[in-house]
Amino acid sequence: MKKIAICAPSTPITPGIAERVTAIAAGFPGAELHFHPQCFAEDGHFAGDDEARLAALLECANDPGMDAVWFAKGGYGANRIAAQAVADMAEEAAGKVFLGYSDTGFLLGALYRAGIGRPVHGPMPVDIRRDGGEAAVRRSLAFLCGEGQDADLALAQRPGVAFNLMTLAMICGTELMPDLSGHVVMVEEVAEHLYAVDRLFFHVTQHLSGIAGLRLGRISDVPENDRPFGAEPEEIARYWCARSGIPYLGSADIGHDSANKIVPFGLATGAARS
Amino acid sequence: MKKIAICAPSTPITPGIAERVTAIAAGFPGAELHFHPQCFAEDGHFAGDDEARLAALLECANDPGMDAVWFAKGGYGANRIAAQAVADMAEEAAGKVFLGYSDTGFLLGALYRAGIGRPVHGPMPVDIRRDGGEAAVRRSLAFLCGEGQDADLALAQRPGVAFNLMTLAMICGTELMPDLSGHVVMVEEVAEHLYAVDRLFFHVTQHLSGIAGLRLGRISDVPENDRPFGAEPEEIARYWCARSGIPYLGSADIGHDSANKIVPFGLATGAARS
């Protein structure tokens, strides 16, 4: 039995989302979900103020009775508490999986930098709202139950990480930035103009010298602009990789959608962390 | 007589804009405008491809017959040519004012880093389209003619710079980033959600340790979000300054509007550059 603590370090979910995800989890006898009440808190933009979100995250991470921490939703806000959260994590956090993506990538990055637990990019409870969201939620539940540890984009030979492009850009050069030397870095983006994607690639490729290479996830829901940008996302990625001497390693099956795959940070389970 | 070369390192203007600005410049007998034909070029998002924009910028900057380079418009694209432009600038560029803001801040930053010429934040020809845009264009023309060198936000005691917040965030940690130690850094933003402004402040304040302080320009045209953010721009700026130990020095009269003031980079003219 895997006990999974769920909290919301950025923005809240509704009790209805928790109910739908709990119903799906009933099909996983190996999983027991514990939604922290902070998941439903509201304070302006956030799922409770910084103190409330930090406290809930630490309760989940430091609870010796829990095996994993699943982030309920992204949005924005994890960066405000990530450094303090990592600083206050106890030994009980060390053995846990931390699973999420999008804005919660601030925490995945900070945990990876600190060497705490196992940060994993993958679907969150909020994804149940998407077309095909059940499959996304099942994918994460299966991973959390230990079925499919080596599935998807885990890399046996080279350590990998996956980030939302904007989130990674905002992490670069800050106290949350892990050392990604030798890593395969996968990025995806949603709801940004292509000129903004180009600008983000300028920024991140300048900060990622020394990585093993870059893989491009989906760049989805690009808003209409007053004129076409003139290059597709893959051209943009290839251009900036070439300019900065980073190998472009092709596409990655990640994105803000139901097909978003699991990417354990580091090497695949069973391989030694380099 | 000040000869002013105008080019578009990011996106194009129309000939109509050039005509309106030329008509206003007729009231400045000390100014002679030279619109480079590249101002009107189009290539997807950009005012011509990277090679065309770079070539026009270098023609303007390296022309011994010109006294200043005025950027026609921002948008997006100056970052793609800034490093090469600075590398290829000749001695003739050293004595020139370079005037613009918004996306052209990538060039102002790169020039300031390289110690080439006098980068200045201020209105551009495209601002003629705004309500009150004539006053904005006149403000820059007066500055370019040498009337009002010490006006506005020039600082006699401490060197200053002014940037669009997103532009500065994208410059941080890259090959374009100047050393801003001891500087008063002014930032403004347009058309970004307040959560994105908060996220940008997280990023830039982590990169700006050692500055003399931060001043907040206008954060305008904030899009409606599905819920209120819960903090005003000044609270956001104060919060991140306090977290990172940067003195918050109050407001700055800059922004994406007609009131946008002139900010010469460095110390006010006449004072020694530190």
Interface residues (C-beta under 8 A of the other chain):
Chain A: D43 G44 H45 F46 G75 Y76 G77 N79 R80 M166 A169 M170 C172 G173 T174 E175 L194 Y195 A196 D198 R199 L200 F202 H203 Q206 H207 N225 R227 P228 F229 G230 A231
Chain B: D43 G44 H45 F46 G75 Y76 G77 N79 R80 M166 A169 M170 C172 G173 T174 E175 L194 Y195 A196 D198 R199 L200 F202 H203 Q206 H207 N225 R227 P228 F229 G230 A231
